[in-house]
């Protein structure tokens, strides 16, 4: 085999690309990964998932938000916080993750090639870089180029005061005020992070609620918690005009309302990052929504070309992207190993407070005409909730009224993204809420909330409800 011939060519070294390449190499395939950026990891490591989650922890540390009221001391934001202080841990974590990926590629003898990939035909890709042009051939090609922020036309993004979600971390100072456009995951996460730092934050969205894919009660609890911390909201509003006045930004909203702020973050949608790939030369085109269409095996309309991760659209999570990449190469090479991505996909939203959900919501049950019942457990009724100072959290179970089969779990509060996996396993095994009642949980733990939510659900099901006092 020529040095330019590979069993698998992967375009993009984010979560999908890295894991797909390692999976194929593990089974003895010759693999090359092409990465356009000067660093590996994709947006997950460099501008999205890992940085925002790390900054969340930094914000909680510097603000003392978790400790307020716990020890009889009024914790407040550490004085003279600089952008260097705030970003220090994030930059360390990002660099460690980049090094981990490089070590993983080396361990699997995967060749990493830096440059812009472009299809010549279904098996041939050219890579352009400062070192010239190299032509590669792959029996199988996986497109894992991720996504990039949607930039509305007519907005003068300067990456100084007006940012998108990929450039937001390049800020050179902590702003005094911030308007976030977009009430989705990215917008809500960054809005809550900077809210914790004591910054004046306004969150604007063209819809009438935050995170509409969540159970309404969870979404509303998040809105109320953020409002209690001082965040302001502009629902059913879109920016009609954005004027950079030098020291401030003026936004004229669709209703005519005017907002003045020091910094603006546009976090209203992303699109597939396929610029320069020349997909048409490989017989590929984008869907109406701007993503690469694939089947259940992540195979495109060109049989030897697969796609995984954000470039194919929903759910666009790092966790699912990794599994999609693995499934794609297992199918491509006929490995009898990983043949599907699990049906139950947990969703984690790292707002303050954090949220996680899996399965059905009350709204989805009503839409599907499922006869359901609900059980809830409040952190304020949980000893561990009092110990850690989170009295606003809640765990909510959705289950079938006829046979008590678990249908969905939604959690808001500390450790939500960890707790969700207990419910996910019961869901994936078609279990009932009796599973939670029968098990013994460590005490005191937040995990106990599953047991008491199940008891609450049984009470709602039978009509037997305990009265306070």
Steps between C-alpha positions, in 0.01 A plus 500: 500500500634845404578750772204699365257205498289428808227263603327793671529873446335712768437869432487681832656416837217581739322239716354305205820503298733405783289209626424372149867501409600323820226239450618413149867498603419271792387240247814538293396754238738764365355837595572866432316793654498835323453809716470850359568682827847517657369305801296183548174456689254694289256746651428256784848545648596844375195727494197309625433211735818484707574875524145596599473224761839593645403868511185401685711351778725808500196726530366298794840513670564872455141601580462279808146435377484147641623612843268797551300448817664167589741608771347817635735702281400722209716375216535746215700524180873506557624854448700611198416193293683522167432319174833321551382370839168392356642324194803341668347162587310481171819544300678236708219248449480567126873449457493177702218369280688590183801307628281203595363483146847520344618220729197290404572545129864407551403195707286374210760590234263745333656754267385856572512728197448875538328687220180567306345185353320510166338211313620417148277195470336247733836351603745785450563802720759775460640673807623856462731651760799729531713198408328462164235261366482130580264256330357218711288199418263325739295184458262650756466870581331644807396866504512631857559870447254619763306824492554872526285782637232658287583867453190703411555723196546870562671455838854643522669230711824653628593238762562787741146593602286293263575127512370165385531189717832397342671836550349588838793355692736742328372791705780701660309615807198410708213720380279704730189402307402234249208434267470140383297437185365146508331302778635162393766293675800719414322826575358383832832353614703813432227730632490315833881485526537876467194558716683314779787747467265785582482637146178662376362242256202519266399183316294555184329235289243495223303228678287526812711280731848371569615163367166393352610136461496466880203418718319832547519482880878457485538782249288729716696411815819598319350831391384575853837410652685723253250780561558467875871552433421818309486394136256683272320341206364616166279225359335512157767751400767503230760769432389718209804727513838484674702820525858504632554840661856427610461476876149350487282292271143604432252233396162591360274199547214391274245664732688831489644449848859624536776327696833658594790271584876476502516158333275285280516124452309354206421138583202436275579189301784320326549351154712224347864594448551376143663802336773398257417128501362498141235248601351500151813328363422208730137493392375660821273793575352654814146455624249785507611572857863525395638169629639184339222238474586152633317175573487308828858380443623858433556406136445773241352462152855422382548150641864523612455842663361538851429805716465542877476768765373855470534494121190276480292714738294398802582414774847653446639391837859399565377180666288390205759614246757259646259209476388595148862495384555156650181358349586646159839331471374172642236493227741612229749221572253236616629487857257299714554732790294817539196499278279775636489812710288440809140610460497682832711813467555707815498876454716713727471878529773657713314807609503620860314295622581210270232297324482152354223301336437173321188356342153652497373825648145587602460692174624215281271254681200722435595536134529121467180447701686290758311450826769601746553587864763714676712460811726772642764535768626838615857554610357705788359172639833321458768507771779518246328797341522684833861396556615642165267799514287423194138532608362594158574173318244245389491151348193416293389158375253442218350151492217303343178504698409146390815307592730751678760466223749787517466735201722794583714675759571872536728650764595855589757561771845400621641184333206471261725387215641221716171391657327463163686178418316305771170577332647442155596140581152424635348656187728305269399176673126579485485513877228639725513752783489201737870453418577816697286398796659155524861622492706620797674833440787640704391750763520792484512537121314684230448160334237428767282749316416222255344294779293786636393617156379144440308502829349834403402353165329205667310743719385693194406174329291365788372829634674442833686823577669587827406831658758723663464513877 
